[in-house]
Amino acid sequence: MSSRPVGITILSVLLFLNVAFYAVLAVLSIVNHDALAALLRAMSPAGAGPAAVHLAMGRFELPYYGAMILFTWALAVGFWKLWDWTRIAILVLIGINLLGVAVAPFIVVRNGTAGLAPLVRIASSVLISLLVGWYLMSGKVRAAFREAATNRQSRLTQVDARHVV
């Protein structure tokens, strides 16, 4: 059995917590939309955050949160079980995030909300994305995911061999 790296365990737990956070957002979207709006605005200092996009979703907000709960749950389980597609999916999401972060300073300046808070948020997003991306591409992590896939394939082959006899 392959050993899950500590960093992957931490990322998996963070993904499970993210599922819980999306569930809170979904419940707030149903029972108290004003509280949801206040929370989203608090997460968006000077307009650099999710508030504008989430609040513009209208009636698609709840289905979005539901889809994100399912997708994030799949990623969390996949990290826990070392499914390589989840590692690749996170790397793709990091790339998308970095593209979004590349245009964020222009949006902040266009909105006239340039200041320290949005710039710190943008810089921290880049730093976290780069660190997680570097970690997921490290040899130790790739080897752990590869070993888990090999072990799963071996178990499937053994089960098939038992059924053939």
Contacts in CASP RR format, 6 or more apart in sequence:
PFRMAT RR
TARGET T0000
AUTHOR 0000-0000-0000
METHOD contacts of the structure
MODEL  1
MSSRPVGITILSVLLFLNVAFYAVLAVLSIVNHDALAALLRAMSPAGAGP
AAVHLAMGRFELPYYGAMILFTWALAVGFWKLWDWTRIAILVLIGINLLG
VAVAPFIVVRNGTAGLAPLVRIASSVLISLLVGWYLMSGKVRAAFREAAT
NRQSRLTQVDARHVV
1 151 0 8 1.000
2 82 0 8 1.000
2 144 0 8 1.000
2 147 0 8 1.000
2 148 0 8 1.000
2 151 0 8 1.000
3 144 0 8 1.000
4 80 0 8 1.000
4 82 0 8 1.000
4 144 0 8 1.000
5 140 0 8 1.000
5 141 0 8 1.000
5 144 0 8 1.000
7 135 0 8 1.000
8 79 0 8 1.000
8 82 0 8 1.000
8 141 0 8 1.000
8 144 0 8 1.000
9 80 0 8 1.000
11 79 0 8 1.000
11 90 0 8 1.000
11 132 0 8 1.000
12 76 0 8 1.000
12 78 0 8 1.000
12 79 0 8 1.000
12 80 0 8 1.000
13 76 0 8 1.000
15 72 0 8 1.000
15 75 0 8 1.000
15 76 0 8 1.000
15 79 0 8 1.000
16 73 0 8 1.000
16 76 0 8 1.000
18 72 0 8 1.000
18 76 0 8 1.000
19 69 0 8 1.000
19 72 0 8 1.000
19 73 0 8 1.000
19 76 0 8 1.000
22 65 0 8 1.000
22 66 0 8 1.000
22 68 0 8 1.000
22 69 0 8 1.000
22 72 0 8 1.000
23 65 0 8 1.000
23 69 0 8 1.000
25 36 0 8 1.000
25 39 0 8 1.000
25 54 0 8 1.000
25 65 0 8 1.000
26 62 0 8 1.000
26 65 0 8 1.000
26 66 0 8 1.000
26 69 0 8 1.000
28 35 0 8 1.000
28 36 0 8 1.000
28 39 0 8 1.000
29 36 0 8 1.000
29 61 0 8 1.000
29 62 0 8 1.000
29 65 0 8 1.000
30 62 0 8 1.000
37 51 0 8 1.000
37 55 0 8 1.000
40 50 0 8 1.000
40 51 0 8 1.000
40 54 0 8 1.000
40 55 0 8 1.000
41 51 0 8 1.000
43 49 0 8 1.000
43 50 0 8 1.000
43 51 0 8 1.000
44 50 0 8 1.000
44 51 0 8 1.000
44 52 0 8 1.000
45 117 0 8 1.000
45 118 0 8 1.000
45 121 0 8 1.000
46 108 0 8 1.000
46 111 0 8 1.000
46 113 0 8 1.000
46 114 0 8 1.000
46 115 0 8 1.000
46 117 0 8 1.000
46 118 0 8 1.000
47 107 0 8 1.000
47 108 0 8 1.000
47 111 0 8 1.000
47 113 0 8 1.000
47 118 0 8 1.000
48 104 0 8 1.000
48 107 0 8 1.000
48 108 0 8 1.000
48 113 0 8 1.000
48 117 0 8 1.000
48 118 0 8 1.000
48 121 0 8 1.000
48 122 0 8 1.000
49 121 0 8 1.000
54 61 0 8 1.000
54 64 0 8 1.000
55 61 0 8 1.000
57 64 0 8 1.000
74 86 0 8 1.000
75 86 0 8 1.000
75 89 0 8 1.000
75 90 0 8 1.000
77 83 0 8 1.000
78 85 0 8 1.000
78 86 0 8 1.000
79 86 0 8 1.000
79 87 0 8 1.000
79 90 0 8 1.000
81 148 0 8 1.000
82 144 0 8 1.000
82 145 0 8 1.000
82 147 0 8 1.000
82 148 0 8 1.000
82 149 0 8 1.000
83 145 0 8 1.000
83 148 0 8 1.000
83 149 0 8 1.000
84 145 0 8 1.000
84 146 0 8 1.000
84 148 0 8 1.000
84 149 0 8 1.000
87 136 0 8 1.000
87 141 0 8 1.000
87 142 0 8 1.000
87 145 0 8 1.000
90 132 0 8 1.000
90 133 0 8 1.000
90 136 0 8 1.000
91 133 0 8 1.000
91 136 0 8 1.000
91 137 0 8 1.000
94 129 0 8 1.000
94 132 0 8 1.000
94 133 0 8 1.000
94 136 0 8 1.000
95 129 0 8 1.000
97 125 0 8 1.000
97 129 0 8 1.000
98 126 0 8 1.000
98 129 0 8 1.000
98 130 0 8 1.000
101 122 0 8 1.000
101 125 0 8 1.000
101 126 0 8 1.000
101 129 0 8 1.000
104 118 0 8 1.000
104 122 0 8 1.000
104 125 0 8 1.000
105 119 0 8 1.000
105 122 0 8 1.000
108 114 0 8 1.000
108 115 0 8 1.000
108 118 0 8 1.000
108 119 0 8 1.000
108 122 0 8 1.000
135 141 0 8 1.000
END
